[in-house]
Amino acid sequence: MAQVPSRSWTDTPELAPKGKKAVPEGVWIRCPGCTAILFRKQVENNLWVCPECQHHFRVSGERRLQQLADPESFEPFNEQMAPVDPLRFVDLKPYTKRILDAQKRTGQNDGVQTGTAFIKGRKIILACMDFDFLGGSMGSVVGEKITQAILVAAERDLPVVIVSSSGGARMMESVFSLMQMAKTAAALARFDEQGGLFISVLTDPTTGGVTASFAMLGDVILAEPRALIGFAGPRVIEQTIRESLPEGFQRAEFLLDCGFIDRVVPRSELRSEISRIIDYAGK
């Protein structure tokens, strides 16, 4: 999330020009795309898209639910699922401490919320990942909740919409995390055999094991403008192949040109686009 510029008169009273009143911290934010100073409320009302350059700010899973689902239509399930630490993993601090910190910061048990919802009156199973929770990494709970969401969709004959925002596999869980790639992909394969509709929405960033599993298995794959989408980072790729990468590599528009995704859709049009796809599929 962009921060208010340090030492500006907007948040530092002693720097306010004569005749200007300082405003509370957080009223203004800087766009990381065009560096414009923006009124926070205006950006919020614009679905957290910069009105100057159309930069799409990263948003939390909770805010994504509010933007996509019809008002008061989201009914969560499996909220009680929470991660454990089977490997007793410690790096700079214990994994259990990282989990508790993320839960306190986000108010969620883990990095994805799943449930039933309506989008413009169409009933769906909706899953929204949250990059604010340990980088949206896919651990055992995230993988299980997404798998269960797919199973519920198959049972109720409903479309699945998954909004991805992730740094990849949660390596603090090692092989338990990597297993989620196969589990989610297998669930989607069975769902596809039953004629289910899966709409995958890729947001900034969608990388690593999430990209290498369910995120790229959609019947229709949508992406927000300029979203970073890939597996390994560009520096790793350049060092491996020892070549310079094309401009815009791993951005949504580049992947669209290469045929990896189906459409780049501005945030303001996502609800309408998803509802059109559902209608076209007859779901």
Secondary structure, DSSP 8 states (H G I E B T S, - for coil): -----TT-TTT-GGG--TT-----TTSEEE-TTT--EEEHHHHHHTTSB-TTT--B----HHHHHHHHS-TT--EE--TT-----TT--BSSSBHHHHHHHHHHHHSSSSSEEEEEEEETTEEEEEEEE-TTTGGG-B-HHHHHHHHHHHHHHHHHT--EEEEEEE-SB-GGGTHHHHHHHHHHHHHHHHHHHTT--EEEEEEEEE-HHHHTTGGG--SEEEE-TT-BB-SS-HHHHHHHHTS---TTTTBHHHHHHTTSSSEE--GGGHHHHHHHHHHHHT-
